[in-house]
């Protein structure tokens, strides 16, 4: 699904409200980036921008195709007795919709989206804050947790939060990137991750 022209519409709203911005900001095609900008400079327009981005994300989530074997990995994680949270910089409503659409909601506990940053009155998105919020919701210590990700940038976020990362190799993130920092672990596929959950016992607390 092609992204709608939300960023330009938010920019037009800000201009109509009398806000002056640089050309680079005005031409930014990223709706999430423009949403965060709007939240910093105009509370009302920023709130409306957040709603519009959320609505688009929910629509996209309902047609998204799951990563191969992710269902098996979630089932294996749940069956092993581990607690599971979903965390991301998208809206929690979109993540909930995705889980519901694919019959996975019962396997997941907390769902932590960017609205948590709104409630903390933060004006910039920060993955580390969201990850720490998820750890708190799990009532766990960072050293007891691992972040499963397909994004090499998230491995650095995990390190900052004191969490081990489990990177799943994909065409956007090769093993050498997912295995950095050194304490990060990279697996070849979700199927390999599922096998690991099934064979490696969870830490007892």
PyMOL CGO cylinders between C-alpha atoms (Angstrom):
from pymol import cmd
from pymol.cgo import CYLINDER

trace = [
    CYLINDER, 0.00, 0.00, 0.00, 1.47, 3.36, -1.06, 0.3, 1, 1, 1, 1, 1, 1,
    CYLINDER, 1.47, 3.36, -1.06, 1.68, 5.92, 1.75, 0.3, 1, 1, 1, 1, 1, 1,
    CYLINDER, 1.68, 5.92, 1.75, -0.89, 8.71, 1.48, 0.3, 1, 1, 1, 1, 1, 1,
    CYLINDER, -0.89, 8.71, 1.48, 0.28, 12.33, 1.26, 0.3, 1, 1, 1, 1, 1, 1,
    CYLINDER, 0.28, 12.33, 1.26, -0.09, 12.79, 5.01, 0.3, 1, 1, 1, 1, 1, 1,
    CYLINDER, -0.09, 12.79, 5.01, 3.24, 14.57, 5.46, 0.3, 1, 1, 1, 1, 1, 1,
    CYLINDER, 3.24, 14.57, 5.46, 2.34, 17.25, 2.91, 0.3, 1, 1, 1, 1, 1, 1,
    CYLINDER, 2.34, 17.25, 2.91, -1.11, 17.70, 4.41, 0.3, 1, 1, 1, 1, 1, 1,
    CYLINDER, -1.11, 17.70, 4.41, 0.38, 18.17, 7.89, 0.3, 1, 1, 1, 1, 1, 1,
    CYLINDER, 0.38, 18.17, 7.89, 2.83, 20.71, 6.46, 0.3, 1, 1, 1, 1, 1, 1,
    CYLINDER, 2.83, 20.71, 6.46, -0.03, 22.59, 4.77, 0.3, 1, 1, 1, 1, 1, 1,
    CYLINDER, -0.03, 22.59, 4.77, -1.99, 22.67, 8.03, 0.3, 1, 1, 1, 1, 1, 1,
    CYLINDER, -1.99, 22.67, 8.03, 0.97, 24.12, 9.89, 0.3, 1, 1, 1, 1, 1, 1,
    CYLINDER, 0.97, 24.12, 9.89, 1.51, 26.76, 7.22, 0.3, 1, 1, 1, 1, 1, 1,
    CYLINDER, 1.51, 26.76, 7.22, -2.18, 27.67, 7.27, 0.3, 1, 1, 1, 1, 1, 1,
    CYLINDER, -2.18, 27.67, 7.27, -1.94, 28.10, 11.05, 0.3, 1, 1, 1, 1, 1, 1,
    CYLINDER, -1.94, 28.10, 11.05, 0.86, 30.62, 10.55, 0.3, 1, 1, 1, 1, 1, 1,
    CYLINDER, 0.86, 30.62, 10.55, 3.82, 28.40, 11.36, 0.3, 1, 1, 1, 1, 1, 1,
    CYLINDER, 3.82, 28.40, 11.36, 6.96, 29.07, 9.33, 0.3, 1, 1, 1, 1, 1, 1,
    CYLINDER, 6.96, 29.07, 9.33, 9.28, 26.16, 8.60, 0.3, 1, 1, 1, 1, 1, 1,
    CYLINDER, 9.28, 26.16, 8.60, 12.33, 25.53, 6.48, 0.3, 1, 1, 1, 1, 1, 1,
    CYLINDER, 12.33, 25.53, 6.48, 11.95, 24.21, 2.94, 0.3, 1, 1, 1, 1, 1, 1,
    CYLINDER, 11.95, 24.21, 2.94, 13.61, 20.94, 3.97, 0.3, 1, 1, 1, 1, 1, 1,
    CYLINDER, 13.61, 20.94, 3.97, 11.07, 20.40, 6.72, 0.3, 1, 1, 1, 1, 1, 1,
    CYLINDER, 11.07, 20.40, 6.72, 8.14, 21.40, 4.51, 0.3, 1, 1, 1, 1, 1, 1,
    CYLINDER, 8.14, 21.40, 4.51, 9.18, 18.90, 1.82, 0.3, 1, 1, 1, 1, 1, 1,
    CYLINDER, 9.18, 18.90, 1.82, 9.83, 16.02, 4.21, 0.3, 1, 1, 1, 1, 1, 1,
    CYLINDER, 9.83, 16.02, 4.21, 7.85, 13.05, 2.77, 0.3, 1, 1, 1, 1, 1, 1,
    CYLINDER, 7.85, 13.05, 2.77, 7.97, 11.02, 5.99, 0.3, 1, 1, 1, 1, 1, 1,
    CYLINDER, 7.97, 11.02, 5.99, 4.56, 11.22, 7.72, 0.3, 1, 1, 1, 1, 1, 1,
    CYLINDER, 4.56, 11.22, 7.72, 5.91, 10.01, 11.07, 0.3, 1, 1, 1, 1, 1, 1,
    CYLINDER, 5.91, 10.01, 11.07, 8.74, 12.51, 11.03, 0.3, 1, 1, 1, 1, 1, 1,
    CYLINDER, 8.74, 12.51, 11.03, 6.31, 15.30, 10.14, 0.3, 1, 1, 1, 1, 1, 1,
    CYLINDER, 6.31, 15.30, 10.14, 3.93, 14.12, 12.85, 0.3, 1, 1, 1, 1, 1, 1,
    CYLINDER, 3.93, 14.12, 12.85, 6.65, 14.45, 15.49, 0.3, 1, 1, 1, 1, 1, 1,
    CYLINDER, 6.65, 14.45, 15.49, 7.57, 17.88, 14.14, 0.3, 1, 1, 1, 1, 1, 1,
    CYLINDER, 7.57, 17.88, 14.14, 3.94, 19.00, 14.34, 0.3, 1, 1, 1, 1, 1, 1,
    CYLINDER, 3.94, 19.00, 14.34, 3.68, 17.77, 17.92, 0.3, 1, 1, 1, 1, 1, 1,
    CYLINDER, 3.68, 17.77, 17.92, 6.61, 19.97, 18.86, 0.3, 1, 1, 1, 1, 1, 1,
    CYLINDER, 6.61, 19.97, 18.86, 5.30, 23.16, 17.28, 0.3, 1, 1, 1, 1, 1, 1,
    CYLINDER, 5.30, 23.16, 17.28, 1.49, 22.94, 17.42, 0.3, 1, 1, 1, 1, 1, 1,
    CYLINDER, 1.49, 22.94, 17.42, -0.24, 20.70, 19.93, 0.3, 1, 1, 1, 1, 1, 1,
    CYLINDER, -0.24, 20.70, 19.93, -3.62, 20.54, 18.21, 0.3, 1, 1, 1, 1, 1, 1,
    CYLINDER, -3.62, 20.54, 18.21, -2.28, 19.90, 14.72, 0.3, 1, 1, 1, 1, 1, 1,
    CYLINDER, -2.28, 19.90, 14.72, 0.19, 17.41, 16.17, 0.3, 1, 1, 1, 1, 1, 1,
    CYLINDER, 0.19, 17.41, 16.17, -2.62, 15.45, 17.84, 0.3, 1, 1, 1, 1, 1, 1,
    CYLINDER, -2.62, 15.45, 17.84, -4.64, 15.39, 14.62, 0.3, 1, 1, 1, 1, 1, 1,
    CYLINDER, -4.64, 15.39, 14.62, -1.53, 14.29, 12.70, 0.3, 1, 1, 1, 1, 1, 1,
    CYLINDER, -1.53, 14.29, 12.70, -1.01, 11.42, 15.15, 0.3, 1, 1, 1, 1, 1, 1,
    CYLINDER, -1.01, 11.42, 15.15, -4.60, 10.25, 14.59, 0.3, 1, 1, 1, 1, 1, 1,
    CYLINDER, -4.60, 10.25, 14.59, -4.23, 10.34, 10.82, 0.3, 1, 1, 1, 1, 1, 1,
    CYLINDER, -4.23, 10.34, 10.82, -0.94, 8.41, 10.85, 0.3, 1, 1, 1, 1, 1, 1,
    CYLINDER, -0.94, 8.41, 10.85, -2.46, 5.88, 13.26, 0.3, 1, 1, 1, 1, 1, 1,
    CYLINDER, -2.46, 5.88, 13.26, -5.49, 5.33, 11.02, 0.3, 1, 1, 1, 1, 1, 1,
    CYLINDER, -5.49, 5.33, 11.02, -3.27, 4.67, 8.01, 0.3, 1, 1, 1, 1, 1, 1,
    CYLINDER, -3.27, 4.67, 8.01, -1.10, 2.26, 10.01, 0.3, 1, 1, 1, 1, 1, 1,
    CYLINDER, -1.10, 2.26, 10.01, -4.17, 0.31, 11.13, 0.3, 1, 1, 1, 1, 1, 1,
    CYLINDER, -4.17, 0.31, 11.13, -5.33, -0.03, 7.52, 0.3, 1, 1, 1, 1, 1, 1,
    CYLINDER, -5.33, -0.03, 7.52, -1.87, -1.18, 6.44, 0.3, 1, 1, 1, 1, 1, 1,
    CYLINDER, -1.87, -1.18, 6.44, -1.60, -3.64, 9.34, 0.3, 1, 1, 1, 1, 1, 1,
    CYLINDER, -1.60, -3.64, 9.34, -4.75, -5.46, 8.24, 0.3, 1, 1, 1, 1, 1, 1,
    CYLINDER, -4.75, -5.46, 8.24, -3.20, -6.31, 4.87, 0.3, 1, 1, 1, 1, 1, 1,
    CYLINDER, -3.20, -6.31, 4.87, 0.40, -6.89, 6.01, 0.3, 1, 1, 1, 1, 1, 1,
    CYLINDER, 0.40, -6.89, 6.01, 1.91, -10.31, 5.27, 0.3, 1, 1, 1, 1, 1, 1,
    CYLINDER, 1.91, -10.31, 5.27, 3.63, -11.93, 8.27, 0.3, 1, 1, 1, 1, 1, 1,
    CYLINDER, 3.63, -11.93, 8.27, 7.34, -12.71, 8.14, 0.3, 1, 1, 1, 1, 1, 1,
    CYLINDER, 7.34, -12.71, 8.14, 7.76, -16.42, 7.24, 0.3, 1, 1, 1, 1, 1, 1,
    CYLINDER, 7.76, -16.42, 7.24, 7.61, -18.68, 10.34, 0.3, 1, 1, 1, 1, 1, 1,
    CYLINDER, 7.61, -18.68, 10.34, 6.87, -15.80, 12.74, 0.3, 1, 1, 1, 1, 1, 1,
    CYLINDER, 6.87, -15.80, 12.74, 3.75, -17.64, 13.89, 0.3, 1, 1, 1, 1, 1, 1,
    CYLINDER, 3.75, -17.64, 13.89, 5.83, -20.69, 14.79, 0.3, 1, 1, 1, 1, 1, 1,
    CYLINDER, 5.83, -20.69, 14.79, 8.36, -18.54, 16.63, 0.3, 1, 1, 1, 1, 1, 1,
    CYLINDER, 8.36, -18.54, 16.63, 5.66, -16.87, 18.72, 0.3, 1, 1, 1, 1, 1, 1,
    CYLINDER, 5.66, -16.87, 18.72, 4.02, -20.20, 19.55, 0.3, 1, 1, 1, 1, 1, 1,
    CYLINDER, 4.02, -20.20, 19.55, 7.38, -21.70, 20.54, 0.3, 1, 1, 1, 1, 1, 1,
    CYLINDER, 7.38, -21.70, 20.54, 8.21, -18.69, 22.72, 0.3, 1, 1, 1, 1, 1, 1,
    CYLINDER, 8.21, -18.69, 22.72, 4.84, -18.85, 24.44, 0.3, 1, 1, 1, 1, 1, 1,
    CYLINDER, 4.84, -18.85, 24.44, 4.99, -22.64, 24.91, 0.3, 1, 1, 1, 1, 1, 1,
    CYLINDER, 4.99, -22.64, 24.91, 8.44, -22.38, 26.51, 0.3, 1, 1, 1, 1, 1, 1,
    CYLINDER, 8.44, -22.38, 26.51, 7.00, -20.32, 29.36, 0.3, 1, 1, 1, 1, 1, 1,
    CYLINDER, 7.00, -20.32, 29.36, 8.58, -17.05, 28.32, 0.3, 1, 1, 1, 1, 1, 1,
    CYLINDER, 8.58, -17.05, 28.32, 6.67, -13.78, 28.57, 0.3, 1, 1, 1, 1, 1, 1,
    CYLINDER, 6.67, -13.78, 28.57, 6.35, -11.85, 25.34, 0.3, 1, 1, 1, 1, 1, 1,
    CYLINDER, 6.35, -11.85, 25.34, 5.77, -8.18, 24.58, 0.3, 1, 1, 1, 1, 1, 1,
    CYLINDER, 5.77, -8.18, 24.58, 5.57, -6.40, 21.24, 0.3, 1, 1, 1, 1, 1, 1,
    CYLINDER, 5.57, -6.40, 21.24, 7.25, -3.02, 21.05, 0.3, 1, 1, 1, 1, 1, 1,
    CYLINDER, 7.25, -3.02, 21.05, 7.64, -0.61, 18.15, 0.3, 1, 1, 1, 1, 1, 1,
    CYLINDER, 7.64, -0.61, 18.15, 7.58, 3.01, 17.03, 0.3, 1, 1, 1, 1, 1, 1,
    CYLINDER, 7.58, 3.01, 17.03, 4.25, 2.55, 15.25, 0.3, 1, 1, 1, 1, 1, 1,
    CYLINDER, 4.25, 2.55, 15.25, 0.87, 2.98, 16.93, 0.3, 1, 1, 1, 1, 1, 1,
    CYLINDER, 0.87, 2.98, 16.93, -0.14, 0.33, 19.45, 0.3, 1, 1, 1, 1, 1, 1,
    CYLINDER, -0.14, 0.33, 19.45, -3.58, 0.17, 17.79, 0.3, 1, 1, 1, 1, 1, 1,
    CYLINDER, -3.58, 0.17, 17.79, -1.93, -0.88, 14.51, 0.3, 1, 1, 1, 1, 1, 1,
    CYLINDER, -1.93, -0.88, 14.51, 0.14, -3.55, 16.23, 0.3, 1, 1, 1, 1, 1, 1,
    CYLINDER, 0.14, -3.55, 16.23, -2.94, -4.83, 18.05, 0.3, 1, 1, 1, 1, 1, 1,
    CYLINDER, -2.94, -4.83, 18.05, -4.81, -4.95, 14.74, 0.3, 1, 1, 1, 1, 1, 1,
    CYLINDER, -4.81, -4.95, 14.74, -2.01, -6.94, 13.13, 0.3, 1, 1, 1, 1, 1, 1,
    CYLINDER, -2.01, -6.94, 13.13, -1.96, -9.47, 15.97, 0.3, 1, 1, 1, 1, 1, 1,
    CYLINDER, -1.96, -9.47, 15.97, -5.76, -9.82, 15.92, 0.3, 1, 1, 1, 1, 1, 1,
    CYLINDER, -5.76, -9.82, 15.92, -5.88, -10.20, 12.13, 0.3, 1, 1, 1, 1, 1, 1,
    CYLINDER, -5.88, -10.20, 12.13, -3.43, -13.09, 12.20, 0.3, 1, 1, 1, 1, 1, 1,
    CYLINDER, -3.43, -13.09, 12.20, -4.76, -14.77, 15.35, 0.3, 1, 1, 1, 1, 1, 1,
    CYLINDER, -4.76, -14.77, 15.35, -1.66, -14.06, 17.42, 0.3, 1, 1, 1, 1, 1, 1,
    CYLINDER, -1.66, -14.06, 17.42, -2.98, -11.76, 20.14, 0.3, 1, 1, 1, 1, 1, 1,
    CYLINDER, -2.98, -11.76, 20.14, -3.38, -14.52, 22.73, 0.3, 1, 1, 1, 1, 1, 1,
    CYLINDER, -3.38, -14.52, 22.73, 0.36, -15.24, 22.54, 0.3, 1, 1, 1, 1, 1, 1,
    CYLINDER, 0.36, -15.24, 22.54, 1.41, -11.71, 23.45, 0.3, 1, 1, 1, 1, 1, 1,
    CYLINDER, 1.41, -11.71, 23.45, 1.17, -9.77, 26.69, 0.3, 1, 1, 1, 1, 1, 1,
    CYLINDER, 1.17, -9.77, 26.69, 2.04, -6.08, 26.54, 0.3, 1, 1, 1, 1, 1, 1,
    CYLINDER, 2.04, -6.08, 26.54, 1.89, -4.08, 23.30, 0.3, 1, 1, 1, 1, 1, 1,
    CYLINDER, 1.89, -4.08, 23.30, 3.96, -0.90, 23.56, 0.3, 1, 1, 1, 1, 1, 1,
    CYLINDER, 3.96, -0.90, 23.56, 3.65, 1.65, 20.75, 0.3, 1, 1, 1, 1, 1, 1,
    CYLINDER, 3.65, 1.65, 20.75, 4.62, 5.27, 20.32, 0.3, 1, 1, 1, 1, 1, 1,
    CYLINDER, 4.62, 5.27, 20.32, 1.59, 6.52, 22.30, 0.3, 1, 1, 1, 1, 1, 1,
    CYLINDER, 1.59, 6.52, 22.30, 3.59, 5.63, 25.38, 0.3, 1, 1, 1, 1, 1, 1,
    CYLINDER, 3.59, 5.63, 25.38, 5.96, 8.44, 24.44, 0.3, 1, 1, 1, 1, 1, 1,
    CYLINDER, 5.96, 8.44, 24.44, 2.99, 10.81, 24.19, 0.3, 1, 1, 1, 1, 1, 1,
    CYLINDER, 2.99, 10.81, 24.19, 1.91, 9.89, 27.72, 0.3, 1, 1, 1, 1, 1, 1,
    CYLINDER, 1.91, 9.89, 27.72, 5.46, 10.57, 28.91, 0.3, 1, 1, 1, 1, 1, 1,
    CYLINDER, 5.46, 10.57, 28.91, 5.24, 14.01, 27.24, 0.3, 1, 1, 1, 1, 1, 1,
    CYLINDER, 5.24, 14.01, 27.24, 8.23, 13.29, 25.00, 0.3, 1, 1, 1, 1, 1, 1,
    CYLINDER, 8.23, 13.29, 25.00, 8.48, 15.29, 21.79, 0.3, 1, 1, 1, 1, 1, 1,
    CYLINDER, 8.48, 15.29, 21.79, 10.85, 12.91, 20.01, 0.3, 1, 1, 1, 1, 1, 1,
    CYLINDER, 10.85, 12.91, 20.01, 10.58, 9.20, 19.39, 0.3, 1, 1, 1, 1, 1, 1,
    CYLINDER, 10.58, 9.20, 19.39, 13.14, 7.10, 21.20, 0.3, 1, 1, 1, 1, 1, 1,
    CYLINDER, 13.14, 7.10, 21.20, 13.37, 3.36, 20.84, 0.3, 1, 1, 1, 1, 1, 1,
    CYLINDER, 13.37, 3.36, 20.84, 15.25, 2.94, 24.09, 0.3, 1, 1, 1, 1, 1, 1,
    CYLINDER, 15.25, 2.94, 24.09, 12.42, 4.53, 26.07, 0.3, 1, 1, 1, 1, 1, 1,
    CYLINDER, 12.42, 4.53, 26.07, 9.85, 2.26, 24.41, 0.3, 1, 1, 1, 1, 1, 1,
    CYLINDER, 9.85, 2.26, 24.41, 11.98, -0.80, 25.10, 0.3, 1, 1, 1, 1, 1, 1,
    CYLINDER, 11.98, -0.80, 25.10, 12.37, 0.14, 28.76, 0.3, 1, 1, 1, 1, 1, 1,
    CYLINDER, 12.37, 0.14, 28.76, 8.60, 0.62, 28.98, 0.3, 1, 1, 1, 1, 1, 1,
    CYLINDER, 8.60, 0.62, 28.98, 8.07, -2.89, 27.59, 0.3, 1, 1, 1, 1, 1, 1,
    CYLINDER, 8.07, -2.89, 27.59, 10.52, -4.35, 30.11, 0.3, 1, 1, 1, 1, 1, 1,
    CYLINDER, 10.52, -4.35, 30.11, 8.63, -2.60, 32.89, 0.3, 1, 1, 1, 1, 1, 1,
    CYLINDER, 8.63, -2.60, 32.89, 5.33, -4.00, 31.61, 0.3, 1, 1, 1, 1, 1, 1,
    CYLINDER, 5.33, -4.00, 31.61, 6.85, -7.48, 31.69, 0.3, 1, 1, 1, 1, 1, 1,
    CYLINDER, 6.85, -7.48, 31.69, 7.93, -6.88, 35.30, 0.3, 1, 1, 1, 1, 1, 1,
    CYLINDER, 7.93, -6.88, 35.30, 11.40, -8.03, 34.28, 0.3, 1, 1, 1, 1, 1, 1,
    CYLINDER, 11.40, -8.03, 34.28, 15.02, -6.90, 34.48, 0.3, 1, 1, 1, 1, 1, 1,
    CYLINDER, 15.02, -6.90, 34.48, 16.84, -5.87, 31.27, 0.3, 1, 1, 1, 1, 1, 1,
    CYLINDER, 16.84, -5.87, 31.27, 19.34, -8.69, 31.77, 0.3, 1, 1, 1, 1, 1, 1,
    CYLINDER, 19.34, -8.69, 31.77, 16.45, -11.18, 31.69, 0.3, 1, 1, 1, 1, 1, 1,
    CYLINDER, 16.45, -11.18, 31.69, 15.15, -9.94, 28.33, 0.3, 1, 1, 1, 1, 1, 1,
    CYLINDER, 15.15, -9.94, 28.33, 16.03, -10.23, 24.67, 0.3, 1, 1, 1, 1, 1, 1,
    CYLINDER, 16.03, -10.23, 24.67, 14.85, -8.10, 21.76, 0.3, 1, 1, 1, 1, 1, 1,
    CYLINDER, 14.85, -8.10, 21.76, 13.98, -10.04, 18.61, 0.3, 1, 1, 1, 1, 1, 1,
    CYLINDER, 13.98, -10.04, 18.61, 14.43, -7.80, 15.60, 0.3, 1, 1, 1, 1, 1, 1,
    CYLINDER, 14.43, -7.80, 15.60, 14.95, -7.69, 11.84, 0.3, 1, 1, 1, 1, 1, 1,
    CYLINDER, 14.95, -7.69, 11.84, 16.47, -4.19, 12.10, 0.3, 1, 1, 1, 1, 1, 1,
    CYLINDER, 16.47, -4.19, 12.10, 20.20, -3.77, 12.66, 0.3, 1, 1, 1, 1, 1, 1,
    CYLINDER, 20.20, -3.77, 12.66, 19.65, -0.35, 14.25, 0.3, 1, 1, 1, 1, 1, 1,
    CYLINDER, 19.65, -0.35, 14.25, 17.55, -1.99, 16.95, 0.3, 1, 1, 1, 1, 1, 1,
    CYLINDER, 17.55, -1.99, 16.95, 20.55, -3.99, 18.14, 0.3, 1, 1, 1, 1, 1, 1,
    CYLINDER, 20.55, -3.99, 18.14, 22.14, -0.72, 19.27, 0.3, 1, 1, 1, 1, 1, 1,
    CYLINDER, 22.14, -0.72, 19.27, 18.91, 0.31, 20.99, 0.3, 1, 1, 1, 1, 1, 1,
    CYLINDER, 18.91, 0.31, 20.99, 18.90, -3.00, 22.84, 0.3, 1, 1, 1, 1, 1, 1,
    CYLINDER, 18.90, -3.00, 22.84, 22.49, -2.49, 23.95, 0.3, 1, 1, 1, 1, 1, 1,
    CYLINDER, 22.49, -2.49, 23.95, 21.66, 0.99, 25.29, 0.3, 1, 1, 1, 1, 1, 1,
    CYLINDER, 21.66, 0.99, 25.29, 18.80, -0.49, 27.32, 0.3, 1, 1, 1, 1, 1, 1,
    CYLINDER, 18.80, -0.49, 27.32, 20.96, -3.33, 28.66, 0.3, 1, 1, 1, 1, 1, 1,
    CYLINDER, 20.96, -3.33, 28.66, 19.07, -5.97, 26.66, 0.3, 1, 1, 1, 1, 1, 1,
    CYLINDER, 19.07, -5.97, 26.66, 20.52, -8.75, 24.50, 0.3, 1, 1, 1, 1, 1, 1,
    CYLINDER, 20.52, -8.75, 24.50, 19.37, -8.68, 20.88, 0.3, 1, 1, 1, 1, 1, 1,
    CYLINDER, 19.37, -8.68, 20.88, 18.36, -11.64, 18.72, 0.3, 1, 1, 1, 1, 1, 1,
    CYLINDER, 18.36, -11.64, 18.72, 18.58, -10.50, 15.11, 0.3, 1, 1, 1, 1, 1, 1,
    CYLINDER, 18.58, -10.50, 15.11, 16.86, -12.42, 12.33, 0.3, 1, 1, 1, 1, 1, 1,
    CYLINDER, 16.86, -12.42, 12.33, 18.86, -12.23, 9.10, 0.3, 1, 1, 1, 1, 1, 1,
    CYLINDER, 18.86, -12.23, 9.10, 17.01, -10.76, 6.14, 0.3, 1, 1, 1, 1, 1, 1,
    CYLINDER, 17.01, -10.76, 6.14, 17.76, -8.96, 2.90, 0.3, 1, 1, 1, 1, 1, 1,
    CYLINDER, 17.76, -8.96, 2.90, 17.73, -5.57, 4.62, 0.3, 1, 1, 1, 1, 1, 1,
    CYLINDER, 17.73, -5.57, 4.62, 19.95, -6.61, 7.54, 0.3, 1, 1, 1, 1, 1, 1,
    CYLINDER, 19.95, -6.61, 7.54, 22.78, -9.10, 6.91, 0.3, 1, 1, 1, 1, 1, 1,
    CYLINDER, 22.78, -9.10, 6.91, 24.28, -11.18, 9.70, 0.3, 1, 1, 1, 1, 1, 1,
    CYLINDER, 24.28, -11.18, 9.70, 27.37, -8.98, 10.10, 0.3, 1, 1, 1, 1, 1, 1,
    CYLINDER, 27.37, -8.98, 10.10, 25.16, -5.99, 10.99, 0.3, 1, 1, 1, 1, 1, 1,
    CYLINDER, 25.16, -5.99, 10.99, 22.77, -7.89, 13.24, 0.3, 1, 1, 1, 1, 1, 1,
    CYLINDER, 22.77, -7.89, 13.24, 25.69, -9.46, 15.14, 0.3, 1, 1, 1, 1, 1, 1,
    CYLINDER, 25.69, -9.46, 15.14, 27.08, -6.06, 16.10, 0.3, 1, 1, 1, 1, 1, 1,
    CYLINDER, 27.08, -6.06, 16.10, 27.54, -5.22, 19.00, 0.3, 1, 1, 1, 1, 1, 1,
    CYLINDER, 27.54, -5.22, 19.00, 29.51, -8.38, 19.94, 0.3, 1, 1, 1, 1, 1, 1,
    CYLINDER, 29.51, -8.38, 19.94, 26.97, -9.54, 22.54, 0.3, 1, 1, 1, 1, 1, 1,
    CYLINDER, 26.97, -9.54, 22.54, 24.22, -9.58, 19.91, 0.3, 1, 1, 1, 1, 1, 1,
    CYLINDER, 24.22, -9.58, 19.91, 23.12, -12.91, 18.44, 0.3, 1, 1, 1, 1, 1, 1,
    CYLINDER, 23.12, -12.91, 18.44, 21.98, -13.40, 14.84, 0.3, 1, 1, 1, 1, 1, 1,
    CYLINDER, 21.98, -13.40, 14.84, 19.90, -16.33, 13.60, 0.3, 1, 1, 1, 1, 1, 1,
    CYLINDER, 19.90, -16.33, 13.60, 19.26, -17.35, 10.01, 0.3, 1, 1, 1, 1, 1, 1,
    CYLINDER, 19.26, -17.35, 10.01, 15.46, -17.42, 10.15, 0.3, 1, 1, 1, 1, 1, 1,
    CYLINDER, 15.46, -17.42, 10.15, 12.37, -17.33, 12.32, 0.3, 1, 1, 1, 1, 1, 1,
    CYLINDER, 12.37, -17.33, 12.32, 12.29, -21.12, 12.06, 0.3, 1, 1, 1, 1, 1, 1,
    CYLINDER, 12.29, -21.12, 12.06, 15.73, -21.31, 13.68, 0.3, 1, 1, 1, 1, 1, 1,
    CYLINDER, 15.73, -21.31, 13.68, 14.56, -18.90, 16.36, 0.3, 1, 1, 1, 1, 1, 1,
    CYLINDER, 14.56, -18.90, 16.36, 11.50, -21.09, 17.02, 0.3, 1, 1, 1, 1, 1, 1,
    CYLINDER, 11.50, -21.09, 17.02, 13.76, -24.13, 17.38, 0.3, 1, 1, 1, 1, 1, 1,
    CYLINDER, 13.76, -24.13, 17.38, 15.87, -22.22, 19.88, 0.3, 1, 1, 1, 1, 1, 1,
    CYLINDER, 15.87, -22.22, 19.88, 12.87, -21.28, 22.00, 0.3, 1, 1, 1, 1, 1, 1,
    CYLINDER, 12.87, -21.28, 22.00, 11.75, -24.91, 21.97, 0.3, 1, 1, 1, 1, 1, 1,
    CYLINDER, 11.75, -24.91, 21.97, 15.12, -26.36, 23.02, 0.3, 1, 1, 1, 1, 1, 1,
    CYLINDER, 15.12, -26.36, 23.02, 16.67, -23.71, 25.26, 0.3, 1, 1, 1, 1, 1, 1,
    CYLINDER, 16.67, -23.71, 25.26, 14.87, -23.46, 28.62, 0.3, 1, 1, 1, 1, 1, 1,
    CYLINDER, 14.87, -23.46, 28.62, 13.72, -20.08, 29.89, 0.3, 1, 1, 1, 1, 1, 1,
    CYLINDER, 13.72, -20.08, 29.89, 15.64, -18.55, 32.77, 0.3, 1, 1, 1, 1, 1, 1,
    CYLINDER, 15.64, -18.55, 32.77, 14.05, -19.31, 36.12, 0.3, 1, 1, 1, 1, 1, 1,
    CYLINDER, 14.05, -19.31, 36.12, 13.39, -16.25, 38.33, 0.3, 1, 1, 1, 1, 1, 1,
]
cmd.load_cgo(trace, "trace")
